[in-house]
């Protein structure tokens, strides 16, 4: 059932909106991908590997990225910095454990993320964040 509180993106429009998801927890990745593709109509590319995420971002164009904060080999904050060098205009949302979301302003300033979401992220909040950032991207 689709919530009426959040605008739905038309599938033909959303399908052109590509999202890169960098998440090493398979359950979180499956849920996030499912919500963004099935309910949001977005094209989602998932990788648990930050190095692969950088290779994907260098080879393909994405409209939005979500990254976990705690990744193997590289932190989400370091990944955002590397993504900024590859694609400076790419909006990135940092996914953090709920216990760490108490200080979002400092985290956002430090890594220059457009958003921070505490896991587990409710489906409606995930969709609203993606829709808002993609709408802002279209407006600029």
Beta strands, then each sheet from edge to edge (+ up, - down):
strand 1: 18-22
strand 2: 43-47
strand 3: 64-68
strand 4: 91-97
strand 5: 115-119
sheet 1: 2+ 1+ 3+ 4+ 5+
end
